[in-house]
Amino acid sequence: MKKLFAQYVQRSSEITEEERAAAREVLSAFDKFLKQLWAARQHDQRLVNVLKKNKDTDPSTLFGIRHLLRRFQKEVKQRYTNLIVDFAGKKDADKESISKGYIHTLLPLEKDTLTRNIKVALQDAMQQLTEFLEEFLEAFEDFNNPDQITKIVTTSSKADQIVQSIENIIDGQLKPHFERNVLKRKRLGSAGVRRRIRIIEMLEEK
């Protein structure tokens, strides 16, 4: 009976204009997030694609262009770090406040279980991306390793699964949920609301 009651409560709840506005903000925010993610990934893949074609390069050659690799490493670090910070938000030292990150756009809609699950899944995937970044940057450090190119390429490939997972969460879960269940859901008329309320009251009496 409690389960049935919960279903009727869920169906009877109206989508408010505030929730619709919040859903639009979520979709806009995560469209920007995906573009930022793709840009970061494409940047690190440019060098990796070159290295793949030159796997037998002598380590001394890499050492000779270490200044270029260091610059690339710095750029990769900056792009992914910006992405991670923009996702989670950051503390403003001067104002002692936290700037709003992409993930915070979900807060007004977190009373919904699916939204909370999506949030947790995104946070888990971003933690994996953070761990990947640390490992990827470390792969540039050992110029004495004869397998350095292989290490860089292999480490980079780990990002493919993580990025795909993030894309699947956003394009396969987040967007369909808010587009179908919030923005395109018909609002109940007053008669419909009263009817649902009466059903709930009857269930409570039982």
HELIX and SHEET records of a PDB file:
HELIX    1   1 LYS A    2  SER A   12  1                                  11    
HELIX    2   2 GLU A   17  LYS A   52  1                                  36    
HELIX    3   3 PRO A   59  GLY A   64  1                                   6    
HELIX    4   4 ARG A   66  ALA A   88  1                                  23    
HELIX    5   5 TYR A  102  LEU A  109  5                                   8    
HELIX    6   6 THR A  113  GLU A  138  1                                  26    
HELIX    7   7 GLN A  148  ILE A  169  1                                  22    
HELIX    8   8 ILE A  170  LEU A  174  3                                   5    
HELIX    9   9 LYS A  175  PHE A  178  1                                   4    
HELIX   10  10 GLU A  179  LEU A  183  3                                   5    
HELIX   11  11 SER A  190  GLU A  205  1                                  16    
SHEET    1   A 2 LYS A  90  ASP A  92  0                                        
SHEET    2   A 2 SER A  97  SER A  99 -1                                        
END                                                                             
